[in-house]
Amino acid sequence: MRFLLPSVLALPVLASAFQQPHPQQWLTPSHRHVKGRSPSSSTAATSALSMAVETKKPGTAKLDVAWEELGFEFRPTNSHIKITYKEGSGWGEPELVKEPYVNLHIGATALHYGQSCFEGLKAFTHADDEVYVFRPEENAHRMQSSCERLMMPVMPTETFVNAVNTVVKDNIEYVPPYGSNGALYIRPLLFGSGPRIGLQPADEYTFLILVIPVGDYYKGGLATPVNGLLIQDFDRAAPRGVGAVKVAGNYAADLLPNMLSKKKGFPIGLYLDSKTQNFIEEFSTSNFVGIDNSKNAYVTPKSPSVLPSITNKSLMQIAKDEGMTVEARDVTIAELETFDEVLAVGTAVVVTPVGSITRLDLQEAGDVKRYEFGTKNEIGETTRRLYDRVRAIQNGEAEDVHGWNHRVQ
């Protein structure tokens, strides 16, 4: 029998629990009671809800497709979590909300001035049916950087991590089962919800986390290398702009070039630095990695305009662990000739092999330059090894020596 959730579930006890010094001390559903009822009158409802949630298992939700066939798209789940910040009183109590809608003031700074940032991370089911979130503290730290850049209140790491745990727990049946190659994508979002017409920070902010079961970002995942296009008629970010933080406007700016690239047959675009148009920065939604097998080198651009990818950071550590030389530095267009393998890496894509990158700006001279990596339609050996290693850690199949996985409980 399925227990029907009320539209909004308040979590008053979480306010104090979210201030615990150790994010590993996850909360359990028994801390919740139904909004609008006193604790005494909601005891039976709380017990029933706790029992219903606690007996759920990952991979048991009914979807419109098989778990193995999930793409990367929105699907409804049980709930999202909401926390409101108000000037003078700070962060409020978390709430689990069933309806996927937001009631927003017409003067909200997110609507007028783009005061909005977000994150992306994933939860994975292990062979014992336990669910683990991959490196949530890193996402908390990166969101804090975004908040500082956009003059938004910084959410404490403990609050962020516990909110992630709570919403994953409430949607546990939507975590794809072990062996399906899927994950529960977790999207934290913070935006200015208070009204301001003059250009200034809001006095109220809304923090949300939605969760979605997902498969590969690019169809085929690691199975098929994708062809990329060198984007030279658009810039992703200015040298001293907001490229290094995960703000909404960065992705809005990529919509048009991304669409144009796809119309030309290229599912992924690669941006150059906006100042000189000579240095590689990053792909549309992921970091660039070049592999030089002759030097056993892992090369990735270092630029104040590039968003620091947590997946890239993890892969750099794995590469070091395996004895590779890791180089975070300026990477010129000419160096594309030297790479044996090229990867697009990020939370959504994990590791996507890039088979080629085409440069079209030379077309007037009758020359279309195409940089090719490895053997056509085959996955490079280093790409495969790095992918298998990070996925094995995420899936609990390899020792988590760096303590990246955090169990949901």
C-alpha positions in Angstrom: 0.0 0.0 0.0 1.4 3.4 -0.9 1.3 6.3 1.6 0.1 9.5 -0.1 2.3 12.5 0.8 0.7 15.7 1.8 1.5 18.6 -0.5 4.0 20.2 2.0 5.8 18.5 4.8 7.4 20.9 7.4 10.6 19.8 9.1 10.8 22.0 12.3 13.3 19.7 14.0 15.7 20.0 11.1 16.6 23.5 11.9 18.7 22.5 14.9 19.9 19.3 13.3 21.1 21.1 10.2 23.6 22.9 12.5 25.4 19.8 13.5 29.2 20.0 12.9 29.5 16.8 11.0 27.6 16.4 7.7 28.0 12.6 7.9 25.4 12.6 10.7 22.5 12.3 8.3 18.9 12.9 9.3 16.1 10.3 9.2 12.5 10.7 8.1 11.3 10.3 11.7 12.2 14.0 12.3 9.2 15.1 10.2 5.6 16.0 11.0 2.8 17.2 8.8 2.7 21.0 8.5 -0.2 22.6 10.2 -0.6 20.0 13.0 0.8 20.0 16.5 3.4 17.4 17.2 0.9 15.5 19.4 -1.9 15.4 16.8 0.5 14.3 14.1 2.2 11.4 15.9 0.2 8.7 14.0 0.8 10.4 10.6 4.5 10.8 11.4 4.9 7.2 12.3 3.0 6.0 9.2 5.1 8.3 7.0 8.3 7.2 8.5 7.5 3.6 8.1 6.4 4.1 4.5 9.6 6.0 3.6 11.9 3.7 5.5 10.6 0.6 3.7 11.1 2.1 0.2 14.1 0.8 -1.7 16.0 2.4 -4.6 14.9 1.4 -8.1 11.3 0.6 -7.2 9.5 3.6 -8.7 7.4 3.0 -11.7 8.7 5.0 -14.7 7.6 5.3 -18.3 10.9 3.7 -19.5 13.2 1.0 -18.3 16.0 2.2 -15.9 18.6 1.2 -18.5 17.0 3.5 -21.1 16.9 6.7 -19.0 18.2 9.8 -20.8 19.0 13.2 -19.2 15.6 14.9 -18.9 13.1 16.0 -16.3 10.8 13.4 -14.7 8.4 14.0 -11.8 9.4 12.5 -8.4 7.9 12.7 -4.9 9.2 16.0 -3.7 11.8 18.8 -3.6 13.2 20.5 -0.6 12.8 24.2 0.1 14.6 26.6 2.6 14.0 30.3 2.7 16.6 32.9 3.8 15.3 36.3 5.1 17.4 39.3 5.9 17.6 39.8 9.6 16.5 36.2 10.5 18.7 34.0 8.4 17.9 30.6 7.1 14.5 29.2 7.9 13.2 25.7 8.5 13.4 23.1 5.6 10.3 21.9 4.0 9.6 19.0 1.6 7.2 20.1 -1.1 5.3 17.8 -3.4 4.1 20.3 -6.1 6.8 21.2 -8.6 6.0 24.9 -8.7 7.4 28.0 -7.1 5.3 31.0 -6.0 7.5 34.0 -6.9 7.2 37.7 -6.4 7.1 39.7 -9.7 9.9 41.9 -8.5 12.3 39.0 -7.6 15.9 39.8 -8.4 16.3 36.4 -10.0 13.8 37.4 -12.7 15.2 40.9 -13.3 18.9 40.7 -12.6 19.8 37.0 -12.9 20.7 36.6 -9.2 20.6 32.9 -9.3 23.1 30.0 -9.0 22.8 26.2 -9.0 24.7 23.0 -8.6 24.7 19.4 -9.8 25.6 16.2 -8.1 24.5 12.6 -8.1 23.5 9.7 -5.8 24.2 6.1 -6.7 22.9 2.7 -5.5 25.5 0.2 -4.4 25.3 -3.6 -4.6 23.9 -3.7 -1.0 21.0 -1.4 -2.0 22.5 1.4 0.1 22.5 4.9 -1.6 25.6 7.2 -1.6 26.0 10.8 -2.7 29.2 11.6 -4.5 31.3 14.5 -2.9 28.4 16.7 -1.7 30.7 19.0 0.4 32.5 20.0 -2.8 29.2 21.2 -4.3 28.5 23.1 -1.1 31.8 24.9 -1.4 31.4 25.7 -5.1 27.9 27.1 -4.4 29.4 29.2 -1.7 31.8 30.7 -4.2 28.8 31.5 -6.5 27.0 33.1 -3.7 29.9 35.4 -2.8 30.2 36.5 -6.4 26.5 37.3 -6.8 26.1 38.8 -3.3 23.8 36.1 -2.0 23.8 34.6 1.5 26.3 31.7 1.9 24.6 28.5 2.9 26.6 26.6 5.5 28.1 23.3 4.3 26.2 21.3 7.0 22.9 22.8 5.9 23.5 22.0 2.3 24.7 18.4 2.9 21.8 17.6 5.2 19.3 19.0 2.7 20.7 16.8 0.0 20.4 13.8 2.2 16.8 14.6 3.2 15.5 15.0 -0.3 17.3 11.9 -1.6 15.9 9.9 1.3 12.3 11.1 0.5 12.8 10.1 -3.2 14.8 6.9 -2.5 12.7 4.8 -4.9 13.7 7.0 -7.8 17.4 6.3 -7.4 18.2 3.9 -10.3 19.0 0.4 -9.2 22.5 -1.0 -9.0 23.7 -2.2 -12.4 21.5 0.1 -14.5 24.3 2.6 -15.1 21.9 5.4 -13.9 22.0 7.8 -11.0 19.7 10.2 -9.2 20.7 13.7 -10.4 20.5 16.3 -7.6 20.0 19.9 -8.6 20.4 22.5 -5.8 19.2 26.0 -6.8 19.5 29.3 -4.9 17.9 32.5 -6.2 16.9 36.0 -5.2 13.2 35.8 -4.4 12.8 39.2 -2.7 11.6 42.2 -4.7 14.1 44.8 -5.9 13.7 47.2 -8.8 16.8 49.2 -8.3 20.0 47.1 -8.9 20.8 45.7 -5.5 20.8 42.3 -3.7 17.5 40.9 -2.6 16.3 40.7 1.0 15.0 37.2 0.6 16.4 34.1 -1.1 14.9 30.7 -1.8 17.0 27.5 -1.8 15.5 24.4 -3.6 16.8 21.0 -4.4 15.0 18.9 -7.0 16.0 15.3 -7.9 15.6 13.3 -11.1 16.5 9.8 -12.2 18.9 10.0 -15.1 21.0 8.0 -17.6 23.5 9.3 -20.1 23.7 13.0 -20.9 24.7 12.2 -24.5 23.0 9.3 -26.1 25.3 6.3 -26.0 27.4 7.6 -23.1 30.9 6.2 -23.2 29.9 3.8 -25.9 30.3 6.2 -28.8 32.6 9.2 -29.1 30.9 12.5 -30.0 32.0 15.0 -32.5 32.7 18.6 -31.3 32.7 22.0 -32.9 35.1 24.7 -32.1 32.9 27.8 -31.3 34.6 31.0 -32.5 31.7 33.3 -33.2 30.4 33.3 -29.6 32.1 33.6 -26.2 31.2 31.7 -23.1 32.6 34.1 -20.5 34.7 37.3 -20.1 38.1 37.1 -18.5 37.0 38.8 -15.3 33.4 37.9 -15.5 31.4 35.0 -13.9 32.7 32.0 -15.9 34.3 30.4 -12.8 31.0 30.2 -10.9 27.9 28.2 -11.6 25.4 31.0 -12.3 22.3 30.7 -14.5 23.3 33.3 -17.0 26.3 31.4 -18.2 24.1 28.6 -19.5 21.5 31.0 -21.0 24.4 32.5 -23.1 25.2 29.0 -24.4 21.7 28.2 -25.7 22.0 29.8 -29.1 25.5 28.5 -30.0 24.6 25.1 -28.6 21.5 24.9 -30.8 23.4 26.2 -33.9 26.2 23.6 -33.3 23.6 20.8 -33.1 22.0 21.9 -36.3 25.3 21.5 -38.0 25.6 18.0 -36.6 27.8 18.6 -33.6 26.3 17.6 -30.2 29.0 19.4 -28.2 30.8 22.8 -28.6 34.2 23.8 -27.4 34.8 27.5 -26.4 38.0 29.5 -26.6 39.1 32.3 -24.4 37.3 35.5 -25.3 40.4 37.8 -25.2 42.8 36.1 -27.6 40.7 33.3 -29.2 43.8 31.2 -28.9 43.4 29.2 -25.7 41.0 26.4 -25.0 38.6 27.0 -22.1 35.8 24.4 -21.8 32.9 22.6 -23.5 29.4 23.9 -23.3 28.5 22.1 -20.1 31.7 20.3 -19.1 35.5 20.7 -18.7 38.0 19.9 -21.4 40.7 17.2 -20.8 43.4 16.2 -23.3 45.3 12.9 -22.9 48.9 12.6 -24.2 49.7 8.9 -23.9 53.3 9.3 -25.0 53.9 11.5 -22.0 51.4 9.8 -19.7 49.9 13.2 -19.2 46.4 14.5 -18.2 46.1 18.1 -19.5 43.2 20.4 -18.6 42.9 24.2 -19.0 43.5 26.5 -16.0 41.7 29.8 -16.5 39.8 32.2 -14.3 36.9 31.9 -16.7 36.5 28.1 -16.4 34.1 26.5 -13.9 36.0 24.1 -11.7 34.4 20.7 -12.3 34.2 18.4 -9.3 34.3 15.4 -11.7 37.5 16.9 -13.3 39.0 17.4 -9.8 38.2 13.7 -9.0 39.7 12.5 -12.2 42.8 14.5 -11.7 43.3 12.8 -8.3 42.6 9.4 -9.9 45.2 10.2 -12.6 47.7 11.1 -10.0 47.0 8.0 -8.0 47.7 6.0 -11.2 51.0 7.7 -11.8 50.0 10.1 -14.6 51.4 13.6 -14.8 48.5 16.1 -14.3 48.9 19.5 -15.9 46.4 22.3 -15.2 47.6 25.1 -17.5 47.0 27.2 -20.6 46.2 24.9 -23.6 46.5 26.4 -27.1 44.4 25.4 -30.1 47.5 24.0 -31.8 47.9 21.5 -29.0 44.8 19.7 -30.2 47.2 18.1 -32.7 49.1 16.5 -29.9 46.3 14.8 -27.9 45.6 11.1 -28.4 42.3 11.3 -26.5 40.0 14.2 -25.6 37.3 14.0 -22.9 34.4 16.2 -21.8 34.0 15.7 -18.1 31.4 16.9 -15.6 28.7 15.7 -13.2 26.1 15.4 -16.0 28.2 13.8 -18.6 30.7 12.1 -16.2 33.2 11.2 -19.0 32.2 11.6 -22.6 34.9 10.8 -25.2 35.3 13.3 -28.0 36.2 11.7 -31.3 36.9 14.9 -33.2 36.8 18.7 -33.0 36.0 20.6 -36.2 37.1 24.2 -36.9 34.8 26.0 -39.5 36.2 29.5 -39.4 38.7 28.7 -42.2 35.9 27.8 -44.6 36.3 31.0 -46.7 39.8 29.9 -47.6 38.4 26.5 -48.6 39.8 24.7 -45.6 37.8 23.0 -42.8 40.1 21.8 -40.1 39.2 18.6 -38.3 41.2 17.4 -35.3 40.7 13.7 -34.7 41.6 11.8 -31.6 42.3 8.0 -31.4 40.8 5.4 -33.6 37.4 6.4 -35.2 34.4 5.3 -33.1 36.6 3.6 -30.5 37.1 4.5 -26.9 40.6 5.4 -25.9 42.4 3.2 -23.4 43.1 6.0 -20.9 39.5 7.3 -21.3 38.1 3.9 -20.6 40.4 3.4 -17.6 39.6 6.7 -16.0 35.9 6.3 -16.6 35.8 2.8 -15.2 37.8 4.0 -12.1 35.5 6.9 -11.2 32.3 4.9 -11.9 33.6 2.0 -9.8 34.1 4.4 -6.9 30.7 6.0 -7.4 29.1 2.5 -7.6 30.9 1.1 -4.5 32.9 -1.4 -6.6 36.3 0.1 -5.8 37.8 1.2 -2.5 36.9 4.8 -1.7 40.3 5.8 -0.5 39.6 9.5 -0.5 36.3 9.3 1.3 34.2 10.8 -1.5 31.0 8.7 -1.0 28.5 9.7 1.7 25.9 7.3 2.6 22.2 8.4 2.8 20.6 7.2 6.0 
